[in-house]
Amino acid sequence: MRERDTEKNRKRREREREREKRERQTETDRQTDRQTDRQTDRQTDRQTDRQTDRQTERQTDRQTDRQTDRQTDRQTDRQTDRQTDRQTDRQTETHRQTDRQRDRER
């Protein structure tokens, strides 16, 4: 009987050790999972940040390009308008002089 008790105790201790081993493994697995999750989260955050940065940069570049284009267009338009005005003024003056000259000759 004593031998049976000893055998039972041995088996019980063995089962207990196996259970503890599984628990330790389970805790290790949980830690590994948490670590992997944190790492994945950080990678995802960095990737998202880079993507957002690139989008923001492209958007800013396009906006700056449009502003520069509009500014350049306005500047060019003003210069062209002034040149055209001066040319028109000169032509008008030339016509006036020609008209005066004709009037004198008559």
C-alpha positions, 0 to 999 in steps of 0.5 A, a space after each residue: 500500500 505504501 508503495 502505491 501511495 508513493 507511486 500515486 504521489 510521484 504521479 501527482 508530483 509529475 502532473 503538478 510539474 507538467 502543469 507548472 511547466 505549461 503555465 510557465 510556457 503560457 506566461 512566456 508565450 503571453 510575454 512574447 505575444 505582448 512584445 511582438 504586439 508592441 513591436 508591430 505597433 511601433 512599426 505600423 506607427 512609423 510606417 503610418 507616420 512616414 506615409 502621412 509625412 510623404 502625403 503632407 509633403 506632396 500636398 504642401 508641394 502642390 499647394 506651393 506650386 499652385 501659389 507660385 504659378 498664380 503669383 507668377 501669372 499675376 506678375 506676368 499679366 501685370 507686366 504684359 498689361 503695362 507693356 501693352 498699355 505703353 505700346 498702345 499709348 505710343 501708338 495713340 500718340 503717334 496717331 495724334 501727331 500724324 493727325 495734327 500734321 495732316 491738319 496743319 498741312 491742310 
